[in-house]
């Protein structure tokens, strides 16, 4: 398996709490082996944003969040969670700098470096399909979880909006959960 940066796990905790549940509920909903890695009573269950964690922690939190939700509701909620996570990560001066210094072409060229800030595995590639259209492909992502994949729709939307792209639309065209060789997103903007 792989490792995930604590900042990504903290985003899942925020997402869980935004859904109306308490952090204590998340703690009790994850399996006992995962609970041993968490600290009840500490912000974000003791998850440090700059530390790396086994991906089983984020997978257990995603599973706890889904509970008995339908796949459609879970994926819609995950996309909203992805939007919120990137909004938080790119707040204030970071968002302004991103908008001034990053273009879709630069993002495509350096997207693997950004990906590596959250996951220690996966090949993240962005290619231009046509003007104002990119394809994002994530292959060999051992930390894949269906909800994390669904959250990429929301986070990718915010990334492109932060570059000044308007009317951004992100559609998932493939997912390893469906036996596809890689997860793929089609990104279009005006």
GULUM-669424 format. One line per 3 residues: number of its first residue (from 1); their letters; for each residue x, y, z of C-alpha. Coordinates in pm, 1 decimal, m for minus. Example, Ala and Ser with C-alpha at 12.3 -4.5 7.8 and 13.67 -1.06 7.14 Angstrom:
<rs>
1) AS) 1230.0 m450.0 780.0  1367.0 m106.0 714.0
</rs>
This chain:
<rs>
1) XXX) 0.0 0.0 0.0  95.3 362.9 0.2  116.6 662.0 226.1
4) XXX) m94.1 976.3 238.0  m1.2 1320.0 371.2  m176.0 1418.7 692.8
7) XXX) m321.8 1730.7 529.3  m528.4 1505.2 299.4  m652.9 1301.6 597.0
10) XXX) m742.2 1620.0 785.9  m954.7 1722.3 485.0  m1151.1 1396.2 523.0
13) XXX) m1205.5 1473.4 893.0  m1338.8 1819.7 795.8  m1562.3 1658.8 533.6
16) XXX) m1696.5 1407.9 787.8  m1775.3 1678.0 1042.8  m1933.8 1901.4 774.5
19) XXX) m2171.5 1610.9 706.3  m2315.4 1660.3 1053.7  m2120.9 1402.6 1252.5
22) XXX) m1891.0 1467.7 1545.0  m1521.3 1379.5 1537.1  m1593.9 1137.2 1821.6
25) XXX) m1838.3 957.2 1591.6  m1570.6 923.7 1322.6  m1332.5 782.2 1582.1
28) XXX) m1585.5 521.2 1692.4  m1683.3 435.6 1332.2  m1331.5 335.6 1219.7
31) XXX) m1195.4 m10.9 1295.5  m1009.2 m69.8 1618.4  m669.9 m108.7 1448.0
34) XXX) m707.3 237.9 1296.4  m826.4 389.6 1624.4  m490.3 293.8 1776.1
37) XXX) m327.3 543.3 1535.9  m562.2 828.5 1633.7  m582.2 1046.3 1943.3
40) XXX) m934.0 1121.2 2062.1  m957.1 1468.4 2212.4  m686.6 1617.9 1988.8
43) XXX) m768.2 1837.2 1687.6  m812.1 1622.1 1377.0  m772.7 1312.8 1595.9
46) XXX) m403.4 1392.8 1631.1  m331.6 1379.1 1257.1  m45.0 1618.5 1176.9
49) XXX) m69.1 1793.1 838.5  297.1 1748.2 741.8  332.1 1383.7 849.1
52) XXX) 283.4 1079.2 627.6  34.2 805.8 724.8  m44.7 460.0 595.2
55) XXX) m333.1 488.5 347.8  m539.9 248.6 560.5  m618.2 548.1 786.5
58) XXX) m780.5 755.0 510.7  m951.5 446.2 364.5  m1108.2 363.9 702.3
61) XXX) m1229.9 722.2 738.1  m1380.2 717.0 387.9  m1554.2 386.6 464.9
64) XXX) m1689.9 530.1 792.0  m1815.8 838.9 611.6  m2002.4 641.2 347.1
67) XXX) m2184.3 418.5 593.4  m2512.9 328.9 426.8  m2516.7 611.5 167.2
70) XXX) m2603.8 531.2 m190.9  m2311.4 538.4 m435.9  m2454.5 849.5 m606.7
73) XXX) m2489.1 1044.8 m282.6  m2147.0 930.6 m159.2  m1974.6 1036.2 m483.7
76) XXX) m2155.3 1371.2 m490.9  m2055.8 1432.6 m132.0  m1697.2 1328.8 m209.3
79) XXX) m1678.0 1581.0 m495.3  m1798.6 1853.2 m256.2  m1538.3 1738.4 m4.3
82) XXX) m1267.4 1761.5 m269.8  m1373.0 2117.8 m349.2  m1362.6 2212.4 18.1
85) XXX) m1020.8 2050.8 70.8  m858.5 2244.4 m213.5  m1033.1 2567.5 m108.9
88) XXX) m875.3 2522.1 233.3  m533.7 2429.4 92.5  m531.0 2723.1 m148.4
91) XXX) m662.0 3003.0 66.3  m556.7 3365.6 67.6  m218.2 3445.2 m79.7
94) XXX) m167.4 3090.8 m213.4  m475.4 3120.6 m432.6  m371.2 3464.3 m559.7
97) XXX) m19.6 3341.0 m641.9  m158.6 3031.6 m811.5  m383.9 3244.7 m1030.4
100) XXX) m99.0 3480.0 m1131.5  181.1 3227.5 m1182.1  11.5 2906.7 m1293.5
103) XXX) m157.2 2835.8 m1623.9  m322.5 2514.4 m1742.8  m7.8 2437.6 m1946.7
106) XXX) 222.1 2484.6 m1644.0  m12.3 2282.0 m1427.8  m0.2 1999.2 m1683.2
109) XXX) 379.2 2011.4 m1685.3  416.2 2005.3 m1304.9  105.8 1820.0 m1184.3
112) XXX) 302.1 1512.3 m1070.4  496.7 1730.0 m824.7  172.9 1864.5 m678.7
115) XXX) 30.4 1511.5 m655.4  343.1 1394.6 m472.3  267.2 1649.2 m200.7
118) XXX) m34.5 1436.9 m99.2  42.2 1078.4 m207.6  367.4 883.8 m223.2
121) XXX) 233.6 669.0 m508.0  52.3 704.5 m838.3  144.9 849.0 m1172.3
124) XXX) m55.6 1169.9 m1220.8  m46.3 1295.6 m1577.7  m228.2 1587.0 m1739.4
127) XXX) m231.8 1620.5 m2116.2  m387.9 1876.2 m2344.5  m651.8 1715.5 m2564.7
130) XXX) m762.2 2039.5 m2731.7  m758.1 2408.3 m2644.8  m944.2 2438.6 m2314.0
133) XXX) m961.1 2062.9 m2268.4  m734.0 1838.5 m2061.6  m733.5 1474.4 m1970.1
136) XXX) m611.1 1382.2 m1621.8  m498.7 1022.5 m1574.6  m395.1 863.3 m1245.8
139) XXX) m227.6 524.7 m1286.6  m57.5 293.6 m1037.5  m231.0 471.6 m748.8
142) XXX) m209.2 207.1 m477.0  m379.1 444.3 m228.9  m690.0 456.2 m448.9
145) XXX) m1026.9 449.5 m275.0  m1353.2 506.1 m467.6  m1438.4 812.5 m255.9
148) XXX) m1092.1 965.5 m292.3  m1125.0 919.1 m667.2  m1469.4 1081.5 m665.1
151) XXX) m1328.7 1372.4 m462.1  m1087.5 1447.7 m746.8  m1376.9 1587.6 m952.5
154) XXX) m1427.9 1861.2 m695.1  m1061.3 1931.6 m626.1  m975.4 1943.2 m997.5
157) XXX) m1258.7 2190.4 m1056.3  m1120.5 2425.2 m791.1  m765.0 2393.6 m926.0
160) XXX) m873.4 2501.2 m1274.9  m1096.5 2777.6 m1138.3  m798.8 2900.3 m934.8
163) XXX) m602.3 2934.0 m1258.9  m871.4 3168.6 m1388.8  m1053.8 2912.6 m1603.2
166) XXX) m1427.6 2980.5 m1627.0  m1721.8 2741.3 m1649.2  m1501.9 2445.3 m1552.9
169) XXX) m1658.3 2104.8 m1603.2  m1491.1 1786.5 m1479.4  m1627.0 1444.4 m1569.7
172) XXX) m1484.1 1111.9 m1460.9  m1447.3 885.3 m1762.2  m1268.1 588.4 m1602.5
175) XXX) m1189.6 445.7 m1260.6  m985.9 149.0 m1143.5  m1287.1 58.8 m926.4
178) XXX) m1460.6 m28.0 m1255.7  m1164.1 m242.6 m1370.0  m1024.7 39.2 m1586.8
181) XXX) m642.7 50.6 m1605.6  m634.2 407.1 m1465.7  m864.7 673.8 m1326.8
184) XXX) m938.4 946.5 m1583.8  m1098.1 1287.0 m1566.0  m1201.5 1496.6 m1865.0
187) XXX) m1161.6 1869.6 m1788.5  m1320.8 2139.6 m2006.3  m1349.1 2514.6 m1953.3
190) X) m1463.1 2826.2 m2136.5
</rs>
